[in-house]
Amino acid sequence: MNIVILSRNKDLYSTRRLIEEAESRNHFVEVIDPLNCDLIIENEKTTIKISKKTNVANSNSTIVPGMFFINDVVVRDNEGTSEVYVAAGSRLWDIGGNQSTILGSGHDAVYKSIDGVNWSKIELYHPIDNDNDIHNFAVVPMDLELDNDNRLWASSTISPQYRLTGDQWGGNPPKGGGKIYRFNEEGNSATFINSINVDVSLQTGNISMQGRRTEMTFTADNQLIVLCIAPEANGGFWRLVPRLYKGSVDNWISGNYDELSKPIDQDDGIEED
């Protein structure tokens, strides 16, 4: 069931309890600020109409409810119990002109189940920083990996309101990607670890840009290797390219990870476009 709760703040205790109870019964919940709604009571009728008003609606976009993209699936053996983790996200789908559709908005999260029927929702929150001042703003999970200690890690990709192509170098470049999270030992909550950010020099000034789609893997000695689509200066121009980073768990927590050189293709017979 899809449930809408009218509340000024989803962090209020009463609102939070409603969300927890609904999600514990596998319902999808969306919290809407009533100040962003029109309440219309028609004379001599018992019907009440609530029209949601959002910036998305004002920009000729359509929100289609539900989850549409499964980015990754991992099964963790937790002392004999198989825990299934699913990275589910939404995406902006351009259909030309000024129209666009956001698929699955509001349900970006990692979902956990031990029976394949009942699922708990674990959101990955964007840290409060220069790019975000909204508490409990969830990012889109991209990749799931287990480290050598059987701890689950997750990475992120750009948030659904940003396009995958175009609008890359303006005043509001895509955000939400390039983030790394580690789950607790129980696998029921995640902590932000670090983020791939690149300082970019443009004609309009210097800005810090977040990474985009981010993939991960662990080595045999528990080193975390991250592949992130991020800006890089090349030939006097900035381009979005894959960039490689590596470090121990402690390195990533402290921010002392290293960037790796790109692999050299040994087949020199491939012509460049």
Rosetta silent file (secondary structure, phi, psi, omega in degrees, C-alpha in Angstrom):
SEQUENCE: MNIVILSRNKDLYSTRRLIEEAESRNHFVEVIDPLNCDLIIENEKTTIKISKKTNVANSNSTIVPGMFFINDVVVRDNEGTSEVYVAAGSRLWDIGGNQSTILGSGHDAVYKSIDGVNWSKIELYHPIDNDNDIHNFAVVPMDLELDNDNRLWASSTISPQYRLTGDQWGGNPPKGGGKIYRFNEEGNSATFINSINVDVSLQTGNISMQGRRTEMTFTADNQLIVLCIAPEANGGFWRLVPRLYKGSVDNWISGNYDELSKPIDQDDGIEED
SCORE:     score description
SCORE:     0.000 S_00000001
   1 L     0.000  140.985  173.932    0.000    0.000    0.000 S_00000001
   2 E   -96.680  124.380 -176.984    1.155    3.572   -0.735 S_00000001
   3 E  -119.702  134.284  175.371    0.532    5.899    2.232 S_00000001
   4 E  -111.251  128.323  177.577    0.817    9.697    2.299 S_00000001
   5 E  -112.162  126.359  175.479    1.299   11.461    5.650 S_00000001
   6 E   -88.135  115.041 -178.347    0.681   15.208    5.898 S_00000001
   7 L  -156.081  145.837  178.061    3.289   16.611    8.279 S_00000001
   8 L   -74.016  -22.179 -175.618    5.510   19.674    8.479 S_00000001
   9 L  -153.722  119.523 -177.760    8.509   17.568    9.520 S_00000001
  10 L   -74.213   -6.630  177.119    9.073   13.844    9.064 S_00000001
  11 L   -88.249   -7.008  175.494   11.500   13.898   12.043 S_00000001
  12 L   -60.185  144.698 -174.733    8.690   14.686   14.500 S_00000001
  13 H   -57.849  -47.448 -177.474    8.206   11.799   16.903 S_00000001
  14 H   -62.770  -40.508  178.998    4.559   11.192   15.987 S_00000001
  15 H   -67.761  -43.501 -179.499    5.326   11.295   12.275 S_00000001
  16 H   -60.838  -39.170  179.396    8.382    9.080   12.658 S_00000001
  17 H   -66.780  -38.995  176.456    6.352    6.487   14.573 S_00000001
  18 H   -61.640  -42.579  179.273    3.695    6.410   11.854 S_00000001
  19 H   -62.685  -46.232 -177.964    6.417    5.884    9.250 S_00000001
  20 H   -61.366  -44.119 -179.233    8.062    3.106   11.268 S_00000001
  21 H   -66.318  -39.834  179.861    4.785    1.249   11.826 S_00000001
  22 H   -67.382  -44.085 -179.067    3.779    1.542    8.169 S_00000001
  23 H   -69.136  -29.255  177.100    7.181    0.423    6.872 S_00000001
  24 H   -66.182  -19.367  176.837    7.249   -2.494    9.326 S_00000001
  25 L  -103.946   18.125  174.200    4.143   -3.714    7.489 S_00000001
  26 L    66.243   28.947  173.474    5.841   -3.269    4.109 S_00000001
  27 L   -93.738  149.759  174.541    3.869   -0.167    3.111 S_00000001
  28 E   -92.525  131.239 -173.310    5.531    2.656    1.151 S_00000001
  29 E  -120.949  136.661  172.948    5.261    6.003    2.920 S_00000001
  30 E  -127.793  131.858  178.476    5.688    9.539    1.616 S_00000001
  31 E  -100.239  126.815 -177.964    5.619   12.589    3.896 S_00000001
  32 E  -120.876  133.116  175.669    4.182   15.777    2.344 S_00000001
  33 L   -70.514  121.286 -178.319    4.279   19.231    3.863 S_00000001
  34 H   -61.724  -21.372  177.329    0.627   20.386    4.081 S_00000001
  35 H   -70.671  -13.501  175.792    1.754   23.914    3.202 S_00000001
  36 H   -97.412   18.793 -179.033    2.575   22.535   -0.235 S_00000001
  37 E  -124.439  154.839  170.168   -1.013   21.357   -0.702 S_00000001
  38 E  -104.604  123.687  177.418   -4.319   22.964   -1.658 S_00000001
  39 E   -99.873  118.870 -175.488   -7.220   21.886    0.526 S_00000001
  40 E  -120.968  115.931  176.529  -10.516   22.169   -1.368 S_00000001
  41 E  -108.773  115.983 -177.157  -13.846   21.519    0.376 S_00000001
  42 L   -85.197  138.071 -179.916  -16.770   21.547   -2.068 S_00000001
  43 L   -62.048  139.597  175.489  -20.130   22.903   -0.920 S_00000001
  44 L    61.116   21.481  175.757  -22.859   20.361   -0.182 S_00000001
  45 L  -133.573  155.414 -178.912  -20.458   17.508   -0.746 S_00000001
  46 L   -97.822    4.189 -177.791  -18.502   15.333    1.641 S_00000001
  47 L   -85.651  143.575  174.341  -15.445   15.051   -0.611 S_00000001
  48 E  -124.158  127.042 -178.747  -12.145   16.720    0.213 S_00000001
  49 E  -109.397  132.365  176.609   -9.536   17.108   -2.512 S_00000001
  50 E  -117.009  118.300  179.860   -5.858   17.598   -1.782 S_00000001
  51 E  -104.820  115.287 -179.087   -3.730   18.805   -4.672 S_00000001
  52 E   -75.367  134.624  177.696   -0.015   18.323   -4.106 S_00000001
  53 L  -117.805  123.449  179.403    2.184   21.191   -5.246 S_00000001
  54 L  -138.068  164.119  174.652    5.893   20.576   -5.825 S_00000001
  55 H   -63.606  -32.977  178.771    8.768   22.089   -7.755 S_00000001
  56 H   -62.938  -44.297 -179.975    8.774   18.932   -9.864 S_00000001
  57 H   -64.278  -39.023 -179.488    5.154   19.479  -10.832 S_00000001
  58 H   -68.734  -17.778 -179.337    5.818   23.114  -11.657 S_00000001
  59 L   -99.821   22.354  176.814    8.644   22.076  -14.002 S_00000001
  60 L    62.940   34.292  176.340    6.344   19.903  -16.157 S_00000001
  61 E  -106.945  154.435  179.353    7.633   16.649  -14.673 S_00000001
  62 E  -118.764  132.705  176.147    5.583   13.612  -13.753 S_00000001
  63 E   -99.759  120.832  176.311    6.268   11.384  -10.742 S_00000001
  64 E  -102.941  118.463 -176.182    5.387    7.734  -11.295 S_00000001
  65 L   -69.679  158.425  178.472    5.205    5.872   -7.939 S_00000001
  66 L   108.671  166.140  179.275    6.999    2.617   -7.316 S_00000001
  67 L   -99.439  131.765 -172.485   10.562    1.328   -7.588 S_00000001
  68 L  -119.932  -13.254 -176.785   11.847    0.888  -11.114 S_00000001
  69 E  -131.690  123.289  173.215   15.568    0.203  -10.919 S_00000001
  70 E  -103.431  106.637 -174.308   17.379   -2.556   -9.024 S_00000001
  71 E   -82.599  -28.633 -179.890   21.022   -1.504   -9.127 S_00000001
  72 E  -164.968  156.129  176.478   22.519   -4.401   -7.164 S_00000001
  73 E  -137.299  132.101  178.345   21.682   -7.469   -5.060 S_00000001
  74 E  -133.364  139.334  174.034   23.904   -9.046   -2.380 S_00000001
  75 E  -112.060  123.890 -179.964   23.279  -12.069   -0.129 S_00000001
  76 E  -108.898  130.988  175.058   25.131  -12.066    3.209 S_00000001
  77 E   -86.726  105.351 -179.081   25.603  -15.203    5.302 S_00000001
  78 E  -107.247   88.035  179.902   25.037  -13.984    8.847 S_00000001
  79 L    53.233   46.257  176.189   25.813  -17.009   11.059 S_00000001
  80 L    94.916  -11.247  177.094   23.749  -19.324    8.874 S_00000001
  81 E   -99.961  126.606  178.794   20.979  -16.861    8.016 S_00000001
  82 E   -83.685  115.836  177.332   20.872  -15.608    4.427 S_00000001
  83 E  -103.398  123.348 -179.914   20.249  -11.856    4.393 S_00000001
  84 E   -98.895  126.535  177.766   19.236  -10.418    1.012 S_00000001
  85 E  -117.534  132.677 -178.287   20.099   -6.774    0.343 S_00000001
  86 E  -125.201  126.211  174.671   18.718   -4.914   -2.687 S_00000001
  87 E   -91.668  109.794 -176.809   19.878   -1.479   -3.884 S_00000001
  88 E  -115.398  134.887 -177.543   16.765    0.154   -5.379 S_00000001
  89 E  -143.904  168.197  178.877   16.729    3.587   -6.971 S_00000001
  90 L  -112.022  169.681 -175.146   14.780    6.003   -9.117 S_00000001
  91 E  -153.029  144.545  172.778   15.752    7.881  -12.245 S_00000001
  92 E   -80.952  125.879 -178.805   14.764   10.917  -14.300 S_00000001
  93 E  -115.195  110.885  179.751   13.635    9.809  -17.753 S_00000001
  94 E   -79.954  132.761  178.139   13.654   12.529  -20.416 S_00000001
  95 L  -120.357   21.016  174.699   11.043   12.154  -23.134 S_00000001
  96 L    98.715  152.695  178.847   11.851   15.296  -25.099 S_00000001
  97 L    64.899 -140.782  179.883   10.988   18.967  -24.886 S_00000001
  98 L   -97.265    8.699 -176.783   10.221   20.302  -21.425 S_00000001
  99 L  -100.045  146.061  176.743    8.609   17.067  -20.246 S_00000001
 100 E  -156.098  159.502 -178.821   10.231   14.451  -18.091 S_00000001
 101 E  -128.888  131.843  175.108    9.219   11.587  -15.844 S_00000001
 102 E  -101.609  119.501 -176.515   10.777   10.565  -12.531 S_00000001
 103 E   -95.338  118.262  172.907   10.408    6.826  -11.982 S_00000001
 104 L    80.939   21.080 -175.914   10.117    5.601   -8.417 S_00000001
 105 L   -60.212  140.320  175.574   10.812    8.871   -6.611 S_00000001
 106 L    96.642   -7.868 -177.349   10.783    8.693   -2.812 S_00000001
 107 L  -119.947   18.494  178.644   11.776    5.055   -2.409 S_00000001
 108 L   -65.191  120.524 -177.860   15.542    5.218   -2.997 S_00000001
 109 E  -177.593  170.196  167.512   17.076    2.892   -0.394 S_00000001
 110 E   -95.774  131.861 -179.193   18.686   -0.437    0.380 S_00000001
 111 E  -112.012  137.476 -175.414   16.062   -3.058    1.230 S_00000001
 112 E  -121.256  139.567  177.023   16.799   -6.050    3.473 S_00000001
 113 E  -147.625  147.556  173.827   14.966   -9.362    3.827 S_00000001
 114 L  -113.371   -1.964  178.668   15.632  -12.744    5.417 S_00000001
 115 L  -130.971   -2.669 -179.942   12.585  -14.490    3.919 S_00000001
 116 L    77.542   -0.446 -179.128   12.083  -12.783    0.546 S_00000001
 117 L  -115.170  -49.671 -179.255    8.622  -11.603    1.619 S_00000001
 118 L   -97.704  130.055 -175.170    9.116   -9.041    4.383 S_00000001
 119 L  -126.255  139.491  172.876   11.499   -6.165    3.629 S_00000001
 120 E  -108.359  143.895 -175.788   12.959   -3.401    5.772 S_00000001
 121 E   -98.901  127.362  179.708   14.006   -0.095    4.237 S_00000001
 122 E  -122.779  107.342 -177.234   17.490    1.301    4.982 S_00000001
 123 L   -86.030  147.126  174.553   18.073    4.783    3.599 S_00000001
 124 L  -104.124  114.659 -172.210   21.503    6.234    2.799 S_00000001
 125 E   -93.395  137.934  174.213   21.518    9.859    3.894 S_00000001
 126 L   -70.018  130.747  179.359   23.374   12.691    2.185 S_00000001
 127 L   -66.188  156.507  173.133   25.633   14.428    4.739 S_00000001
 128 L   -77.875  116.258 -177.909   24.990   18.037    5.673 S_00000001
 129 E  -153.116 -163.352 -177.884   27.612   19.984    3.738 S_00000001
 130 L   -65.689  -20.306 -179.073   28.030   22.813    1.237 S_00000001
 131 L   -96.527  -11.230 -174.410   25.872   20.913   -1.274 S_00000001
 132 E  -151.533  128.955  176.214   23.039   19.900    1.040 S_00000001
 133 L  -122.019   19.323 -179.043   21.301   21.454    4.047 S_00000001
 134 L  -103.814  120.219  176.256   18.368   19.017    4.207 S_00000001
 135 L   -70.230  143.918  177.865   18.389   16.484    7.026 S_00000001
 136 L    60.041   37.157  172.893   17.464   12.897    6.057 S_00000001
 137 L   -88.076  113.637 -173.175   17.874   13.534    2.326 S_00000001
 138 E   -85.366  140.557  176.076   18.303   10.044    0.844 S_00000001
 139 L   -97.435  171.382 -179.905   20.677    9.298   -2.033 S_00000001
 140 E   -90.342  116.946  178.919   20.293    6.610   -4.721 S_00000001
 141 E   -70.908  142.693 -176.092   22.226    3.424   -3.802 S_00000001
 142 E  -116.232  -60.700 -173.341   24.335    2.023   -6.636 S_00000001
 143 E  -122.478  142.925  176.025   26.706   -0.802   -5.645 S_00000001
 144 E  -120.825  132.722  179.360   26.702   -3.232   -2.701 S_00000001
 145 E  -143.079  149.322  174.921   29.831   -5.084   -1.546 S_00000001
 146 E  -103.152  134.394  176.452   30.896   -7.190    1.447 S_00000001
 147 L   -86.958 -178.219 -176.127   34.306   -6.622    3.035 S_00000001
 148 L   -69.863  -12.573  176.296   36.488   -9.344    4.536 S_00000001
 149 L   -97.612   11.455  178.721   34.798   -8.832    7.920 S_00000001
 150 L    66.544   25.741  174.273   31.378   -9.557    6.364 S_00000001
 151 L   -93.555  137.908 -179.790   30.317   -5.910    6.716 S_00000001
 152 E   -84.694  138.548  175.530   28.130   -4.530    3.949 S_00000001
 153 E  -122.086  153.991  178.462   29.180   -1.382    2.058 S_00000001
 154 E  -140.231  148.211  173.720   27.177    0.738   -0.375 S_00000001
 155 E  -118.694  173.790 -176.353   27.950    3.452   -2.906 S_00000001
 156 E  -128.249  164.312  170.986   25.676    6.033   -4.552 S_00000001
 157 E  -125.156  178.579 -173.827   24.881    7.551   -7.920 S_00000001
 158 L   -65.263  152.046 -178.083   23.400   10.964   -8.776 S_00000001
 159 L   -69.248  155.660 -169.328   19.961   11.846   -7.430 S_00000001
 160 L   -66.714  -20.105 -177.311   16.947   11.379   -9.753 S_00000001
 161 L   -77.223   -6.658  179.642   16.190   15.050  -10.319 S_00000001
 162 L  -102.912  144.782  179.104   19.438   15.464  -12.285 S_00000001
 163 L   -79.126  149.922  178.902   19.908   14.390  -15.889 S_00000001
 164 L   -71.093  -29.822  178.464   22.533   11.810  -16.804 S_00000001
 165 L  -130.102  151.328 -178.569   23.754   13.993  -19.679 S_00000001
 166 L    80.317  163.409  178.745   23.787   17.752  -20.125 S_00000001
 167 L    56.211   29.937 -175.374   23.692   20.425  -17.413 S_00000001
 168 L   -83.428  -27.387 -170.571   27.034   19.107  -16.150 S_00000001
 169 L  -118.674   18.199  178.760   28.957   22.360  -15.843 S_00000001
 170 L   -83.251 -165.529 -178.270   26.297   24.859  -14.757 S_00000001
 171 L   -76.594  -11.512  179.572   25.718   26.422  -11.379 S_00000001
 172 L  -133.408   70.332 -178.254   23.831   23.382  -10.097 S_00000001
 173 L   -67.503  161.537 -178.442   25.719   20.271  -11.278 S_00000001
 174 L   -54.570  141.264 -178.329   24.356   16.786  -10.438 S_00000001
 175 L  -129.063  167.212  176.449   24.598   15.804   -6.767 S_00000001
 176 L   103.271  -21.025 -178.405   24.124   12.712   -4.650 S_00000001
 177 L   -89.744  176.940  175.176   26.746   10.493   -6.312 S_00000001
 178 L    74.957   14.736 -174.203   30.272    9.522   -5.296 S_00000001
 179 E  -104.290  146.926 -178.623   29.346    8.585   -1.726 S_00000001
 180 E  -120.706  133.715 -178.964   30.532    5.580    0.300 S_00000001
 181 E  -130.369  148.863  174.054   28.596    4.050    3.232 S_00000001
 182 E  -123.169  134.215  179.616   29.305    1.200    5.664 S_00000001
 183 E   -84.302  157.014  175.094   26.574   -0.800    7.400 S_00000001
 184 L   -73.378  174.170 -175.729   26.685   -1.812   11.054 S_00000001
 185 L   -63.990  -30.170  178.994   27.337   -5.429   12.007 S_00000001
 186 L   -77.169  -17.330  179.448   23.617   -6.153   12.258 S_00000001
 187 L    74.835   25.615 -178.473   23.089   -4.821    8.728 S_00000001
 188 L  -116.892    4.794  174.658   20.152   -2.600    9.652 S_00000001
 189 L  -157.543  157.279 -176.238   21.654    0.899    9.332 S_00000001
 190 E  -127.924  145.239  179.374   24.367    2.621    7.327 S_00000001
 191 E  -116.190  134.491  175.928   26.921    5.314    8.179 S_00000001
 192 E   -65.764  130.363 -178.628   28.385    7.801    5.704 S_00000001
 193 E  -104.046  -54.612 -178.544   32.128    7.163    5.319 S_00000001
 194 E  -165.764  175.099 -176.092   33.430    9.500    2.625 S_00000001
 195 E  -143.191  143.498  173.859   32.717   11.122   -0.723 S_00000001
 196 L   -85.373  114.277  177.046   34.517   11.616   -4.030 S_00000001
 197 E  -129.015  143.791 -178.867   34.671   15.365   -4.706 S_00000001
 198 E  -127.733  128.487  174.892   36.743   17.193   -7.307 S_00000001
 199 E   -78.572  120.340 -174.932   37.631   20.899   -7.272 S_00000001
 200 E  -115.167  133.033  178.034   36.854   22.231  -10.750 S_00000001
 201 E  -101.521  114.854  179.646   38.058   25.553  -12.196 S_00000001
 202 E  -118.496  171.855  178.369   35.536   27.064  -14.623 S_00000001
 203 L   -63.361  -28.214  179.761   35.145   30.450  -16.250 S_00000001
 204 L   -82.695   -6.208 -179.977   32.449   31.209  -13.685 S_00000001
 205 E   130.765 -178.104 -179.737   34.802   30.375  -10.818 S_00000001
 206 E   -92.446  131.261  177.766   36.040   27.425   -8.775 S_00000001
 207 E  -135.228  156.286  174.825   33.487   24.899   -7.565 S_00000001
 208 E   -99.780  123.821 -176.861   33.598   21.493   -5.879 S_00000001
 209 E  -111.794  137.663  179.149   31.771   18.856   -7.889 S_00000001
 210 E   -78.583  155.013  172.808   30.543   15.525   -6.562 S_00000001
 211 L   -67.106  167.919  179.253   31.268   12.227   -8.243 S_00000001
 212 L  -105.827 -127.109  179.900   28.568   10.480  -10.248 S_00000001
 213 L   -59.953  135.482 -174.606   27.985    6.739  -10.545 S_00000001
 214 E  -132.011  127.368  177.286   30.277    4.870   -8.128 S_00000001
 215 E  -118.026  156.161 -175.040   31.257    1.169   -8.108 S_00000001
 216 E  -138.765  161.513  167.423   33.367   -0.687   -5.524 S_00000001
 217 E  -158.557  154.401  177.712   35.273   -3.903   -4.859 S_00000001
 218 E  -108.907  140.430  176.643   37.411   -5.275   -2.021 S_00000001
 219 L   -84.253  174.113 -179.311   40.812   -6.889   -2.497 S_00000001
 220 L   -61.517  -29.457  179.267   41.998  -10.039   -0.725 S_00000001
 221 L   -98.197   23.385  172.554   43.699   -7.878    1.938 S_00000001
 222 L    67.479   29.405  171.210   40.514   -5.813    2.501 S_00000001
 223 L   -86.213  135.617 -179.833   41.581   -2.761    0.504 S_00000001
 224 E   -94.330  120.583  175.407   38.611   -0.889   -0.969 S_00000001
 225 E  -104.941  129.612 -176.881   38.927    0.043   -4.656 S_00000001
 226 E  -120.667  130.626  173.140   36.419    2.600   -5.946 S_00000001
 227 E  -110.126  118.371 -174.297   35.620    3.425   -9.573 S_00000001
 228 E  -130.291  133.408  171.639   33.820    6.756   -9.820 S_00000001
 229 E   -77.194  115.827 -173.006   32.662    8.833  -12.782 S_00000001
 230 E  -148.617  160.092  179.254   34.091   12.238  -11.887 S_00000001
 231 E   -65.966  145.957  175.532   35.443   15.422  -13.524 S_00000001
 232 E  -148.773  135.830  177.442   39.056   15.429  -14.735 S_00000001
 233 E   -77.974  130.268 -178.187   41.083   18.133  -16.504 S_00000001
 234 E  -149.958  116.242  177.961   42.412   16.923  -19.854 S_00000001
 235 L    64.100   30.787  179.284   43.916   19.048  -22.614 S_00000001
 236 L    86.388   -0.276  179.884   42.627   22.276  -21.112 S_00000001
 237 E  -123.983  153.222  174.244   39.073   20.949  -20.810 S_00000001
 238 E   -95.056  132.817  178.628   37.101   19.310  -18.013 S_00000001
 239 E  -133.054  155.998  173.645   35.543   15.961  -18.839 S_00000001
 240 E   -91.334  116.087 -174.957   33.596   13.322  -16.928 S_00000001
 241 E  -136.749  161.036  172.422   35.752   10.179  -16.883 S_00000001
 242 E   -69.077  132.823  176.736   36.187    7.022  -14.760 S_00000001
 243 E  -128.033  140.829 -174.299   38.635    7.639  -11.901 S_00000001
 244 E  -107.197  138.794  179.164   40.115    4.969   -9.615 S_00000001
 245 E  -136.366  149.752 -177.739   40.742    5.261   -5.867 S_00000001
 246 E  -146.667  144.982  175.700   42.153    2.801   -3.322 S_00000001
 247 E  -178.363  165.066  174.478   42.674    2.623    0.420 S_00000001
 248 L   -74.171  171.972  177.071   42.193    0.591    3.573 S_00000001
 249 H   -57.962  -44.245  178.634   39.029    0.923    5.633 S_00000001
 250 H   -63.935  -38.144  177.987   40.864    3.309    7.963 S_00000001
 251 H   -60.530  -43.258 -178.791   42.138    5.294    4.955 S_00000001
 252 H   -69.075  -36.842  178.822   38.610    5.794    3.644 S_00000001
 253 H   -65.921  -40.135 -178.116   37.288    6.787    7.050 S_00000001
 254 H   -84.784  -13.099 -177.614   40.063    9.375    7.511 S_00000001
 255 L    85.845   14.272 -177.857   40.002   10.558    3.876 S_00000001
 256 L  -100.386   32.578  176.697   43.595    9.437    3.200 S_00000001
 257 L   -76.919  162.563 -176.500   42.813    7.158    0.255 S_00000001
 258 E  -111.379  149.475  171.129   44.914    7.339   -2.931 S_00000001
 259 E   -90.819  136.444 -178.819   43.979    7.876   -6.559 S_00000001
 260 E   -98.372  151.647  173.515   45.309    5.191   -8.906 S_00000001
 261 L   -70.725  150.083  179.029   46.613    5.599  -12.424 S_00000001
 262 L   -70.071  145.332  178.277   44.342    4.271  -15.110 S_00000001
 263 L   -61.854  146.154  179.114   45.252    0.836  -16.495 S_00000001
 264 L   -96.118  124.366  179.286   47.269    0.857  -19.724 S_00000001
 265 L   -71.797  120.069 -178.651   45.729   -1.131  -22.557 S_00000001
 266 L   -74.739  -14.091  177.774   48.376   -3.541  -23.827 S_00000001
 267 L   -89.644   98.470 -176.760   46.606   -3.791  -27.178 S_00000001
 268 L   -88.097   10.814 -179.925   48.032   -0.779  -29.013 S_00000001
 269 L   -93.889    5.620  179.722   46.258   -1.659  -32.244 S_00000001
 270 L   -91.815  122.086 -179.371   42.975   -0.012  -31.227 S_00000001
 271 L   -79.563  141.689  176.174   42.490    3.356  -32.887 S_00000001
 272 L   -81.145  144.497  176.567   41.103    6.227  -30.828 S_00000001
 273 L   -76.896    0.000    0.000   37.926    7.951  -31.995 S_00000001
